[in-house]
Amino acid sequence: MSINDSVITLLIEVFQFQNKGFQFSTDTPLLGSIPEFDSMAVVSIITALENRFGFIVDDDEIDASIFATVGSLVAFVEQKLA
């Protein structure tokens, strides 16, 4: 599974969108566009990313721009894995 697909799967799981027909793509806006995307969702997503991909996110790495779109979140994960 690609990193993009893994991140999308993770977002669907965190937001519990499995049976709601919601589709994510690279261009899907996140922060400010999805009502469920609040500060607790950010923490849940970061924790899930750390667990799934095996890296640690430091507090000073967290920036709203990371959560602008699915693509920006995927780029962050790719950078952490590099």
PDB file with SEQRES, HELIX, SHEET and CRYST1 records, atoms N, CA, C and O in Angstrom:
SEQRES   1 A   82  MET SER ILE ASN ASP SER VAL ILE THR LEU LEU ILE GLU          
SEQRES   2 A   82  VAL PHE GLN PHE GLN ASN LYS GLY PHE GLN PHE SER THR          
SEQRES   3 A   82  ASP THR PRO LEU LEU GLY SER ILE PRO GLU PHE ASP SER          
SEQRES   4 A   82  MET ALA VAL VAL SER ILE ILE THR ALA LEU GLU ASN ARG          
SEQRES   5 A   82  PHE GLY PHE ILE VAL ASP ASP ASP GLU ILE ASP ALA SER          
SEQRES   6 A   82  ILE PHE ALA THR VAL GLY SER LEU VAL ALA PHE VAL GLU          
SEQRES   7 A   82  GLN LYS LEU ALA                                              
HELIX    1 AA1 ILE A    3  PHE A   15  1                                  13    
HELIX    2 AA2 SER A   39  PHE A   53  1                                  15    
HELIX    3 AA3 ASP A   59  GLU A   61  5                                   3    
HELIX    4 AA4 ALA A   64  PHE A   67  5                                   4    
HELIX    5 AA5 VAL A   70  LEU A   81  1                                  12    
CRYST1    1.000    1.000    1.000  90.00  90.00  90.00 P 1           1          
ATOM      1  N   MET A   1       0.857  -1.177   0.000  1.00  0.00           N  
ATOM      2  CA  MET A   1       0.000   0.000   0.000  1.00  0.00           C  
ATOM      3  C   MET A   1       0.901   1.236   0.000  1.00  0.00           C  
ATOM      4  O   MET A   1       1.869   1.300   0.757  1.00  0.00           O  
ATOM      5  N   SER A   2       0.587   2.200  -0.834  1.00  0.00           N  
ATOM      6  CA  SER A   2       1.373   3.428  -0.907  1.00  0.00           C  
ATOM      7  C   SER A   2       1.175   4.282   0.348  1.00  0.00           C  
ATOM      8  O   SER A   2       0.221   4.087   1.101  1.00  0.00           O  
ATOM      9  N   ILE A   3       2.079   5.216   0.555  1.00  0.00           N  
ATOM     10  CA  ILE A   3       1.949   6.125   1.696  1.00  0.00           C  
ATOM     11  C   ILE A   3       0.664   6.925   1.567  1.00  0.00           C  
ATOM     12  O   ILE A   3      -0.043   7.122   2.555  1.00  0.00           O  
ATOM     13  N   ASN A   4       0.351   7.391   0.362  1.00  0.00           N  
ATOM     14  CA  ASN A   4      -0.878   8.146   0.118  1.00  0.00           C  
ATOM     15  C   ASN A   4      -2.102   7.327   0.533  1.00  0.00           C  
ATOM     16  O   ASN A   4      -2.975   7.824   1.244  1.00  0.00           O  
ATOM     17  N   ASP A   5      -2.159   6.088   0.093  1.00  0.00           N  
ATOM     18  CA  ASP A   5      -3.294   5.223   0.430  1.00  0.00           C  
ATOM     19  C   ASP A   5      -3.351   4.934   1.923  1.00  0.00           C  
ATOM     20  O   ASP A   5      -4.434   4.878   2.505  1.00  0.00           O  
ATOM     21  N   SER A   6      -2.193   4.752   2.543  1.00  0.00           N  
ATOM     22  CA  SER A   6      -2.149   4.494   3.983  1.00  0.00           C  
ATOM     23  C   SER A   6      -2.657   5.690   4.781  1.00  0.00           C  
ATOM     24  O   SER A   6      -3.387   5.524   5.759  1.00  0.00           O  
ATOM     25  N   VAL A   7      -2.269   6.898   4.363  1.00  0.00           N  
ATOM     26  CA  VAL A   7      -2.727   8.111   5.059  1.00  0.00           C  
ATOM     27  C   VAL A   7      -4.230   8.276   4.881  1.00  0.00           C  
ATOM     28  O   VAL A   7      -4.930   8.612   5.836  1.00  0.00           O  
ATOM     29  N   ILE A   8      -4.730   8.046   3.686  1.00  0.00           N  
ATOM     30  CA  ILE A   8      -6.171   8.156   3.438  1.00  0.00           C  
ATOM     31  C   ILE A   8      -6.929   7.133   4.282  1.00  0.00           C  
ATOM     32  O   ILE A   8      -7.955   7.464   4.877  1.00  0.00           O  
ATOM     33  N   THR A   9      -6.443   5.911   4.338  1.00  0.00           N  
ATOM     34  CA  THR A   9      -7.079   4.884   5.167  1.00  0.00           C  
ATOM     35  C   THR A   9      -7.089   5.305   6.624  1.00  0.00           C  
ATOM     36  O   THR A   9      -8.093   5.141   7.316  1.00  0.00           O  
ATOM     37  N   LEU A  10      -5.974   5.848   7.089  1.00  0.00           N  
ATOM     38  CA  LEU A  10      -5.871   6.312   8.463  1.00  0.00           C  
ATOM     39  C   LEU A  10      -6.886   7.427   8.745  1.00  0.00           C  
ATOM     40  O   LEU A  10      -7.535   7.422   9.791  1.00  0.00           O  
ATOM     41  N   LEU A  11      -7.025   8.377   7.822  1.00  0.00           N  
ATOM     42  CA  LEU A  11      -7.993   9.468   8.004  1.00  0.00           C  
ATOM     43  C   LEU A  11      -9.419   8.929   8.068  1.00  0.00           C  
ATOM     44  O   LEU A  11     -10.214   9.373   8.897  1.00  0.00           O  
ATOM     45  N   ILE A  12      -9.741   7.991   7.210  1.00  0.00           N  
ATOM     46  CA  ILE A  12     -11.078   7.381   7.220  1.00  0.00           C  
ATOM     47  C   ILE A  12     -11.338   6.695   8.556  1.00  0.00           C  
ATOM     48  O   ILE A  12     -12.440   6.775   9.099  1.00  0.00           O  
ATOM     49  N   GLU A  13     -10.322   6.022   9.082  1.00  0.00           N  
ATOM     50  CA  GLU A  13     -10.470   5.351  10.374  1.00  0.00           C  
ATOM     51  C   GLU A  13     -10.624   6.357  11.516  1.00  0.00           C  
ATOM     52  O   GLU A  13     -11.499   6.198  12.367  1.00  0.00           O  
ATOM     53  N   VAL A  14      -9.780   7.388  11.539  1.00  0.00           N  
ATOM     54  CA  VAL A  14      -9.828   8.383  12.631  1.00  0.00           C  
ATOM     55  C   VAL A  14     -11.168   9.104  12.638  1.00  0.00           C  
ATOM     56  O   VAL A  14     -11.765   9.301  13.697  1.00  0.00           O  
ATOM     57  N   PHE A  15     -11.642   9.499  11.460  1.00  0.00           N  
ATOM     58  CA  PHE A  15     -12.909  10.230  11.373  1.00  0.00           C  
ATOM     59  C   PHE A  15     -14.126   9.312  11.342  1.00  0.00           C  
ATOM     60  O   PHE A  15     -15.264   9.783  11.340  1.00  0.00           O  
ATOM     61  N   GLN A  16     -13.887   8.004  11.317  1.00  0.00           N  
ATOM     62  CA  GLN A  16     -14.949   7.010  11.268  1.00  0.00           C  
ATOM     63  C   GLN A  16     -15.890   7.256  10.080  1.00  0.00           C  
ATOM     64  O   GLN A  16     -17.112   7.272  10.225  1.00  0.00           O  
ATOM     65  N   PHE A  17     -15.287   7.443   8.913  1.00  0.00           N  
ATOM     66  CA  PHE A  17     -16.021   7.691   7.677  1.00  0.00           C  
ATOM     67  C   PHE A  17     -16.218   6.425   6.852  1.00  0.00           C  
ATOM     68  O   PHE A  17     -16.619   6.514   5.692  1.00  0.00           O  
ATOM     69  N   GLN A  18     -15.946   5.239   7.418  1.00  0.00           N  
ATOM     70  CA  GLN A  18     -15.987   3.996   6.656  1.00  0.00           C  
ATOM     71  C   GLN A  18     -17.300   3.801   5.903  1.00  0.00           C  
ATOM     72  O   GLN A  18     -17.282   3.391   4.743  1.00  0.00           O  
ATOM     73  N   ASN A  19     -18.403   4.074   6.516  1.00  0.00           N  
ATOM     74  CA  ASN A  19     -19.698   3.793   5.901  1.00  0.00           C  
ATOM     75  C   ASN A  19     -20.461   5.054   5.505  1.00  0.00           C  
ATOM     76  O   ASN A  19     -21.677   5.016   5.319  1.00  0.00           O  
ATOM     77  N   LYS A  20     -19.753   6.154   5.380  1.00  0.00           N  
ATOM     78  CA  LYS A  20     -20.426   7.418   5.070  1.00  0.00           C  
ATOM     79  C   LYS A  20     -20.218   7.854   3.631  1.00  0.00           C  
ATOM     80  O   LYS A  20     -20.716   8.906   3.230  1.00  0.00           O  
ATOM     81  N   GLY A  21     -19.490   7.067   2.846  1.00  0.00           N  
ATOM     82  CA  GLY A  21     -19.295   7.368   1.440  1.00  0.00           C  
ATOM     83  C   GLY A  21     -18.385   8.554   1.193  1.00  0.00           C  
ATOM     84  O   GLY A  21     -18.358   9.079   0.080  1.00  0.00           O  
ATOM     85  N   PHE A  22     -17.632   8.994   2.203  1.00  0.00           N  
ATOM     86  CA  PHE A  22     -16.739  10.137   2.050  1.00  0.00           C  
ATOM     87  C   PHE A  22     -15.481   9.693   1.332  1.00  0.00           C  
ATOM     88  O   PHE A  22     -14.889   8.674   1.688  1.00  0.00           O  
ATOM     89  N   GLN A  23     -15.066  10.441   0.331  1.00  0.00           N  
ATOM     90  CA  GLN A  23     -13.879  10.111  -0.452  1.00  0.00           C  
ATOM     91  C   GLN A  23     -12.788  11.160  -0.232  1.00  0.00           C  
ATOM     92  O   GLN A  23     -13.049  12.358  -0.343  1.00  0.00           O  
ATOM     93  N   PHE A  24     -11.589  10.723   0.075  1.00  0.00           N  
ATOM     94  CA  PHE A  24     -10.437  11.607   0.190  1.00  0.00           C  
ATOM     95  C   PHE A  24      -9.594  11.486  -1.064  1.00  0.00           C  
ATOM     96  O   PHE A  24      -9.455  10.397  -1.620  1.00  0.00           O  
ATOM     97  N   SER A  25      -9.029  12.602  -1.511  1.00  0.00           N  
ATOM     98  CA  SER A  25      -8.035  12.604  -2.576  1.00  0.00           C  
ATOM     99  C   SER A  25      -6.898  13.511  -2.120  1.00  0.00           C  
ATOM    100  O   SER A  25      -6.991  14.139  -1.065  1.00  0.00           O  
ATOM    101  N   THR A  26      -5.854  13.581  -2.887  1.00  0.00           N  
ATOM    102  CA  THR A  26      -4.702  14.397  -2.528  1.00  0.00           C  
ATOM    103  C   THR A  26      -5.093  15.858  -2.321  1.00  0.00           C  
ATOM    104  O   THR A  26      -4.516  16.542  -1.476  1.00  0.00           O  
ATOM    105  N   ASP A  27      -6.063  16.333  -3.085  1.00  0.00           N  
ATOM    106  CA  ASP A  27      -6.472  17.741  -3.021  1.00  0.00           C  
ATOM    107  C   ASP A  27      -7.546  18.031  -1.976  1.00  0.00           C  
ATOM    108  O   ASP A  27      -7.941  19.185  -1.809  1.00  0.00           O  
ATOM    109  N   THR A  28      -8.017  17.025  -1.281  1.00  0.00           N  
ATOM    110  CA  THR A  28      -9.080  17.230  -0.297  1.00  0.00           C  
ATOM    111  C   THR A  28      -8.594  18.142   0.823  1.00  0.00           C  
ATOM    112  O   THR A  28      -7.614  17.826   1.497  1.00  0.00           O  
ATOM    113  N   PRO A  29      -9.274  19.277   1.027  1.00  0.00           N  
ATOM    114  CA  PRO A  29      -8.900  20.152   2.147  1.00  0.00           C  
ATOM    115  C   PRO A  29      -9.285  19.509   3.475  1.00  0.00           C  
ATOM    116  O   PRO A  29     -10.311  18.837   3.572  1.00  0.00           O  
ATOM    117  N   LEU A  30      -8.469  19.716   4.482  1.00  0.00           N  
ATOM    118  CA  LEU A  30      -8.727  19.106   5.786  1.00  0.00           C  
ATOM    119  C   LEU A  30      -9.089  20.170   6.816  1.00  0.00           C  
ATOM    120  O   LEU A  30     -10.269  20.437   7.047  1.00  0.00           O  
ATOM    121  N   LEU A  31      -8.090  20.771   7.428  1.00  0.00           N  
ATOM    122  CA  LEU A  31      -8.287  21.724   8.517  1.00  0.00           C  
ATOM    123  C   LEU A  31      -9.171  22.884   8.068  1.00  0.00           C  
ATOM    124  O   LEU A  31      -8.848  23.590   7.113  1.00  0.00           O  
ATOM    125  N   GLY A  32     -10.273  23.070   8.756  1.00  0.00           N  
ATOM    126  CA  GLY A  32     -11.211  24.132   8.420  1.00  0.00           C  
ATOM    127  C   GLY A  32     -12.300  23.713   7.448  1.00  0.00           C  
ATOM    128  O   GLY A  32     -13.250  24.463   7.220  1.00  0.00           O  
ATOM    129  N   SER A  33     -12.175  22.528   6.876  1.00  0.00           N  
ATOM    130  CA  SER A  33     -13.153  22.069   5.885  1.00  0.00           C  
ATOM    131  C   SER A  33     -13.985  20.885   6.348  1.00  0.00           C  
ATOM    132  O   SER A  33     -15.073  20.644   5.825  1.00  0.00           O  
ATOM    133  N   ILE A  34     -13.486  20.156   7.314  1.00  0.00           N  
ATOM    134  CA  ILE A  34     -14.188  18.983   7.831  1.00  0.00           C  
ATOM    135  C   ILE A  34     -14.590  19.297   9.266  1.00  0.00           C  
ATOM    136  O   ILE A  34     -13.719  19.490  10.114  1.00  0.00           O  
ATOM    137  N   PRO A  35     -15.883  19.352   9.559  1.00  0.00           N  
ATOM    138  CA  PRO A  35     -16.324  19.722  10.911  1.00  0.00           C  
ATOM    139  C   PRO A  35     -15.706  18.874  12.014  1.00  0.00           C  
ATOM    140  O   PRO A  35     -15.466  19.370  13.114  1.00  0.00           O  
ATOM    141  N   GLU A  36     -15.450  17.613  11.736  1.00  0.00           N  
ATOM    142  CA  GLU A  36     -14.881  16.713  12.731  1.00  0.00           C  
ATOM    143  C   GLU A  36     -13.395  16.982  12.988  1.00  0.00           C  
ATOM    144  O   GLU A  36     -12.822  16.445  13.936  1.00  0.00           O  
ATOM    145  N   PHE A  37     -12.777  17.809  12.149  1.00  0.00           N  
ATOM    146  CA  PHE A  37     -11.340  18.060  12.250  1.00  0.00           C  
ATOM    147  C   PHE A  37     -11.089  19.182  13.255  1.00  0.00           C  
ATOM    148  O   PHE A  37     -11.021  20.359  12.902  1.00  0.00           O  
ATOM    149  N   ASP A  38     -10.954  18.781  14.514  1.00  0.00           N  
ATOM    150  CA  ASP A  38     -10.685  19.738  15.585  1.00  0.00           C  
ATOM    151  C   ASP A  38      -9.346  19.391  16.225  1.00  0.00           C  
ATOM    152  O   ASP A  38      -8.616  18.540  15.716  1.00  0.00           O  
ATOM    153  N   SER A  39      -9.023  20.041  17.332  1.00  0.00           N  
ATOM    154  CA  SER A  39      -7.726  19.820  17.968  1.00  0.00           C  
ATOM    155  C   SER A  39      -7.561  18.372  18.436  1.00  0.00           C  
ATOM    156  O   SER A  39      -6.459  17.825  18.384  1.00  0.00           O  
ATOM    157  N   MET A  40      -8.633  17.763  18.884  1.00  0.00           N  
ATOM    158  CA  MET A  40      -8.549  16.356  19.297  1.00  0.00           C  
ATOM    159  C   MET A  40      -8.288  15.449  18.091  1.00  0.00           C  
ATOM    160  O   MET A  40      -7.576  14.451  18.207  1.00  0.00           O  
ATOM    161  N   ALA A  41      -8.858  15.791  16.951  1.00  0.00           N  
ATOM    162  CA  ALA A  41      -8.605  15.014  15.735  1.00  0.00           C  
ATOM    163  C   ALA A  41      -7.140  15.128  15.328  1.00  0.00           C  
ATOM    164  O   ALA A  41      -6.546  14.149  14.878  1.00  0.00           O  
ATOM    165  N   VAL A  42      -6.553  16.317  15.483  1.00  0.00           N  
ATOM    166  CA  VAL A  42      -5.131  16.502  15.167  1.00  0.00           C  
ATOM    167  C   VAL A  42      -4.295  15.562  16.027  1.00  0.00           C  
ATOM    168  O   VAL A  42      -3.407  14.877  15.520  1.00  0.00           O  
ATOM    169  N   VAL A  43      -4.576  15.529  17.321  1.00  0.00           N  
ATOM    170  CA  VAL A  43      -3.839  14.647  18.228  1.00  0.00           C  
ATOM    171  C   VAL A  43      -4.036  13.183  17.822  1.00  0.00           C  
ATOM    172  O   VAL A  43      -3.080  12.407  17.806  1.00  0.00           O  
ATOM    173  N   SER A  44      -5.259  12.815  17.501  1.00  0.00           N  
ATOM    174  CA  SER A  44      -5.541  11.429  17.095  1.00  0.00           C  
ATOM    175  C   SER A  44      -4.809  11.056  15.821  1.00  0.00           C  
ATOM    176  O   SER A  44      -4.283   9.950  15.703  1.00  0.00           O  
ATOM    177  N   ILE A  45      -4.772  11.970  14.873  1.00  0.00           N  
ATOM    178  CA  ILE A  45      -4.094  11.710  13.595  1.00  0.00           C  
ATOM    179  C   ILE A  45      -2.594  11.581  13.813  1.00  0.00           C  
ATOM    180  O   ILE A  45      -1.964  10.669  13.277  1.00  0.00           O  
ATOM    181  N   ILE A  46      -2.019  12.485  14.594  1.00  0.00           N  
ATOM    182  CA  ILE A  46      -0.575  12.413  14.861  1.00  0.00           C  
ATOM    183  C   ILE A  46      -0.227  11.096  15.550  1.00  0.00           C  
ATOM    184  O   ILE A  46       0.742  10.433  15.177  1.00  0.00           O  
ATOM    185  N   THR A  47      -1.010  10.721  16.545  1.00  0.00           N  
ATOM    186  CA  THR A  47      -0.764   9.465  17.259  1.00  0.00           C  
ATOM    187  C   THR A  47      -0.882   8.271  16.314  1.00  0.00           C  
ATOM    188  O   THR A  47      -0.055   7.360  16.347  1.00  0.00           O  
ATOM    189  N   ALA A  48      -1.904   8.284  15.480  1.00  0.00           N  
ATOM    190  CA  ALA A  48      -2.101   7.185  14.532  1.00  0.00           C  
ATOM    191  C   ALA A  48      -0.958   7.126  13.511  1.00  0.00           C  
ATOM    192  O   ALA A  48      -0.513   6.037  13.150  1.00  0.00           O  
ATOM    193  N   LEU A  49      -0.482   8.284  13.045  1.00  0.00           N  
ATOM    194  CA  LEU A  49       0.651   8.312  12.118  1.00  0.00           C  
ATOM    195  C   LEU A  49       1.902   7.745  12.777  1.00  0.00           C  
ATOM    196  O   LEU A  49       2.629   6.955  12.175  1.00  0.00           O  
ATOM    197  N   GLU A  50       2.148   8.157  14.024  1.00  0.00           N  
ATOM    198  CA  GLU A  50       3.319   7.653  14.749  1.00  0.00           C  
ATOM    199  C   GLU A  50       3.253   6.139  14.898  1.00  0.00           C  
ATOM    200  O   GLU A  50       4.251   5.446  14.704  1.00  0.00           O  
ATOM    201  N   ASN A  51       2.085   5.633  15.241  1.00  0.00           N  
ATOM    202  CA  ASN A  51       1.923   4.189  15.426  1.00  0.00           C  
ATOM    203  C   ASN A  51       2.032   3.424  14.114  1.00  0.00           C  
ATOM    204  O   ASN A  51       2.672   2.374  14.058  1.00  0.00           O  
ATOM    205  N   ARG A  52       1.419   3.938  13.074  1.00  0.00           N  
ATOM    206  CA  ARG A  52       1.401   3.217  11.798  1.00  0.00           C  
ATOM    207  C   ARG A  52       2.753   3.242  11.102  1.00  0.00           C  
ATOM    208  O   ARG A  52       3.174   2.238  10.527  1.00  0.00           O  
ATOM    209  N   PHE A  53       3.439   4.387  11.150  1.00  0.00           N  
ATOM    210  CA  PHE A  53       4.670   4.529  10.381  1.00  0.00           C  
ATOM    211  C   PHE A  53       5.943   4.436  11.220  1.00  0.00           C  
ATOM    212  O   PHE A  53       7.040   4.380  10.666  1.00  0.00           O  
ATOM    213  N   GLY A  54       5.814   4.419  12.545  1.00  0.00           N  
ATOM    214  CA  GLY A  54       6.960   4.215  13.407  1.00  0.00           C  
ATOM    215  C   GLY A  54       7.880   5.401  13.571  1.00  0.00           C  
ATOM    216  O   GLY A  54       9.075   5.215  13.802  1.00  0.00           O  
ATOM    217  N   PHE A  55       7.370   6.608  13.463  1.00  0.00           N  
ATOM    218  CA  PHE A  55       8.185   7.790  13.731  1.00  0.00           C  
ATOM    219  C   PHE A  55       7.565   8.594  14.861  1.00  0.00           C  
ATOM    220  O   PHE A  55       6.442   8.326  15.288  1.00  0.00           O  
ATOM    221  N   ILE A  56       8.306   9.577  15.337  1.00  0.00           N  
ATOM    222  CA  ILE A  56       7.846  10.458  16.411  1.00  0.00           C  
ATOM    223  C   ILE A  56       7.705  11.870  15.852  1.00  0.00           C  
ATOM    224  O   ILE A  56       8.576  12.342  15.122  1.00  0.00           O  
ATOM    225  N   VAL A  57       6.618  12.537  16.192  1.00  0.00           N  
ATOM    226  CA  VAL A  57       6.399  13.920  15.790  1.00  0.00           C  
ATOM    227  C   VAL A  57       6.633  14.803  17.014  1.00  0.00           C  
ATOM    228  O   VAL A  57       5.934  14.686  18.020  1.00  0.00           O  
ATOM    229  N   ASP A  58       7.618  15.680  16.913  1.00  0.00           N  
ATOM    230  CA  ASP A  58       7.894  16.620  17.994  1.00  0.00           C  
ATOM    231  C   ASP A  58       6.895  17.775  17.927  1.00  0.00           C  
ATOM    232  O   ASP A  58       6.390  18.118  16.858  1.00  0.00           O  
ATOM    233  N   ASP A  59       6.623  18.362  19.087  1.00  0.00           N  
ATOM    234  CA  ASP A  59       5.658  19.465  19.157  1.00  0.00           C  
ATOM    235  C   ASP A  59       6.017  20.610  18.214  1.00  0.00           C  
ATOM    236  O   ASP A  59       5.129  21.220  17.619  1.00  0.00           O  
ATOM    237  N   ASP A  60       7.298  20.906  18.072  1.00  0.00           N  
ATOM    238  CA  ASP A  60       7.703  22.031  17.228  1.00  0.00           C  
ATOM    239  C   ASP A  60       7.585  21.730  15.732  1.00  0.00           C  
ATOM    240  O   ASP A  60       7.778  22.626  14.909  1.00  0.00           O  
ATOM    241  N   GLU A  61       7.275  20.501  15.373  1.00  0.00           N  
ATOM    242  CA  GLU A  61       7.067  20.133  13.972  1.00  0.00           C  
ATOM    243  C   GLU A  61       5.626  20.352  13.531  1.00  0.00           C  
ATOM    244  O   GLU A  61       5.338  20.387  12.334  1.00  0.00           O  
ATOM    245  N   ILE A  62       4.725  20.499  14.489  1.00  0.00           N  
ATOM    246  CA  ILE A  62       3.306  20.594  14.172  1.00  0.00           C  
ATOM    247  C   ILE A  62       2.969  22.003  13.738  1.00  0.00           C  
ATOM    248  O   ILE A  62       3.225  22.976  14.448  1.00  0.00           O  
ATOM    249  N   ASP A  63       2.391  22.085  12.561  1.00  0.00           N  
ATOM    250  CA  ASP A  63       2.034  23.368  11.960  1.00  0.00           C  
ATOM    251  C   ASP A  63       0.730  23.171  11.194  1.00  0.00           C  
ATOM    252  O   ASP A  63       0.502  22.110  10.613  1.00  0.00           O  
ATOM    253  N   ALA A  64      -0.108  24.171  11.192  1.00  0.00           N  
ATOM    254  CA  ALA A  64      -1.401  24.062  10.503  1.00  0.00           C  
ATOM    255  C   ALA A  64      -1.243  23.713   9.025  1.00  0.00           C  
ATOM    256  O   ALA A  64      -2.111  23.059   8.447  1.00  0.00           O  
ATOM    257  N   SER A  65      -0.141  24.145   8.410  1.00  0.00           N  
ATOM    258  CA  SER A  65       0.042  23.881   6.978  1.00  0.00           C  
ATOM    259  C   SER A  65       0.150  22.391   6.679  1.00  0.00           C  
ATOM    260  O   SER A  65      -0.164  21.962   5.569  1.00  0.00           O  
ATOM    261  N   ILE A  66       0.588  21.597   7.654  1.00  0.00           N  
ATOM    262  CA  ILE A  66       0.670  20.146   7.471  1.00  0.00           C  
ATOM    263  C   ILE A  66      -0.718  19.562   7.235  1.00  0.00           C  
ATOM    264  O   ILE A  66      -0.873  18.584   6.504  1.00  0.00           O  
ATOM    265  N   PHE A  67      -1.714  20.164   7.855  1.00  0.00           N  
ATOM    266  CA  PHE A  67      -3.080  19.648   7.795  1.00  0.00           C  
ATOM    267  C   PHE A  67      -3.964  20.416   6.811  1.00  0.00           C  
ATOM    268  O   PHE A  67      -5.190  20.345   6.894  1.00  0.00           O  
ATOM    269  N   ALA A  68      -3.351  21.147   5.884  1.00  0.00           N  
ATOM    270  CA  ALA A  68      -4.122  21.913   4.904  1.00  0.00           C  
ATOM    271  C   ALA A  68      -4.898  20.998   3.960  1.00  0.00           C  
ATOM    272  O   ALA A  68      -6.086  21.206   3.713  1.00  0.00           O  
ATOM    273  N   THR A  69      -4.216  19.992   3.440  1.00  0.00           N  
ATOM    274  CA  THR A  69      -4.839  19.035   2.516  1.00  0.00           C  
ATOM    275  C   THR A  69      -4.315  17.639   2.807  1.00  0.00           C  
ATOM    276  O   THR A  69      -3.363  17.463   3.567  1.00  0.00           O  
ATOM    277  N   VAL A  70      -4.939  16.664   2.200  1.00  0.00           N  
ATOM    278  CA  VAL A  70      -4.434  15.297   2.304  1.00  0.00           C  
ATOM    279  C   VAL A  70      -3.016  15.242   1.742  1.00  0.00           C  
ATOM    280  O   VAL A  70      -2.144  14.579   2.304  1.00  0.00           O  
ATOM    281  N   GLY A  71      -2.792  15.937   0.640  1.00  0.00           N  
ATOM    282  CA  GLY A  71      -1.468  15.945   0.015  1.00  0.00           C  
ATOM    283  C   GLY A  71      -0.392  16.521   0.913  1.00  0.00           C  
ATOM    284  O   GLY A  71       0.722  15.999   0.948  1.00  0.00           O  
ATOM    285  N   SER A  72      -0.701  17.588   1.641  1.00  0.00           N  
ATOM    286  CA  SER A  72       0.303  18.167   2.537  1.00  0.00           C  
ATOM    287  C   SER A  72       0.597  17.232   3.707  1.00  0.00           C  
ATOM    288  O   SER A  72       1.726  17.183   4.196  1.00  0.00           O  
ATOM    289  N   LEU A  73      -0.409  16.496   4.154  1.00  0.00           N  
ATOM    290  CA  LEU A  73      -0.199  15.521   5.218  1.00  0.00           C  
ATOM    291  C   LEU A  73       0.644  14.351   4.708  1.00  0.00           C  
ATOM    292  O   LEU A  73       1.530  13.872   5.415  1.00  0.00           O  
ATOM    293  N   VAL A  74       0.376  13.896   3.498  1.00  0.00           N  
ATOM    294  CA  VAL A  74       1.169  12.824   2.888  1.00  0.00           C  
ATOM    295  C   VAL A  74       2.619  13.289   2.722  1.00  0.00           C  
ATOM    296  O   VAL A  74       3.545  12.526   2.999  1.00  0.00           O  
ATOM    297  N   ALA A  75       2.821  14.520   2.278  1.00  0.00           N  
ATOM    298  CA  ALA A  75       4.180  15.054   2.109  1.00  0.00           C  
ATOM    299  C   ALA A  75       4.917  15.091   3.442  1.00  0.00           C  
ATOM    300  O   ALA A  75       6.114  14.812   3.493  1.00  0.00           O  
ATOM    301  N   PHE A  76       4.215  15.432   4.521  1.00  0.00           N  
ATOM    302  CA  PHE A  76       4.821  15.437   5.852  1.00  0.00           C  
ATOM    303  C   PHE A  76       5.270  14.024   6.236  1.00  0.00           C  
ATOM    304  O   PHE A  76       6.383  13.830   6.726  1.00  0.00           O  
ATOM    305  N   VAL A  77       4.400  13.047   6.008  1.00  0.00           N  
ATOM    306  CA  VAL A  77       4.739  11.654   6.328  1.00  0.00           C  
ATOM    307  C   VAL A  77       5.935  11.211   5.503  1.00  0.00           C  
ATOM    308  O   VAL A  77       6.850  10.578   6.030  1.00  0.00           O  
ATOM    309  N   GLU A  78       5.940  11.533   4.216  1.00  0.00           N  
ATOM    310  CA  GLU A  78       7.058  11.150   3.355  1.00  0.00           C  
ATOM    311  C   GLU A  78       8.365  11.771   3.843  1.00  0.00           C  
ATOM    312  O   GLU A  78       9.410  11.122   3.811  1.00  0.00           O  
ATOM    313  N   GLN A  79       8.310  13.020   4.291  1.00  0.00           N  
ATOM    314  CA  GLN A  79       9.489  13.699   4.822  1.00  0.00           C  
ATOM    315  C   GLN A  79       9.977  13.020   6.100  1.00  0.00           C  
ATOM    316  O   GLN A  79      11.182  12.860   6.298  1.00  0.00           O  
ATOM    317  N   LYS A  80       9.053  12.622   6.960  1.00  0.00           N  
ATOM    318  CA  LYS A  80       9.426  11.948   8.206  1.00  0.00           C  
ATOM    319  C   LYS A  80      10.055  10.584   7.930  1.00  0.00           C  
ATOM    320  O   LYS A  80      10.919  10.140   8.686  1.00  0.00           O  
ATOM    321  N   LEU A  81       9.642   9.931   6.884  1.00  0.00           N  
ATOM    322  CA  LEU A  81      10.151   8.603   6.554  1.00  0.00           C  
ATOM    323  C   LEU A  81      11.464   8.637   5.756  1.00  0.00           C  
ATOM    324  O   LEU A  81      12.138   7.618   5.607  1.00  0.00           O  
ATOM    325  N   ALA A  82      11.808   9.814   5.250  1.00  0.00           N  
ATOM    326  CA  ALA A  82      13.017   9.938   4.415  1.00  0.00           C  
ATOM    327  C   ALA A  82      14.289   9.821   5.230  1.00  0.00           C  
ATOM    328  O   ALA A  82      15.386   9.904   4.677  1.00  0.00           O  
TER     329      ALA A  82                                                      
END                                                                             
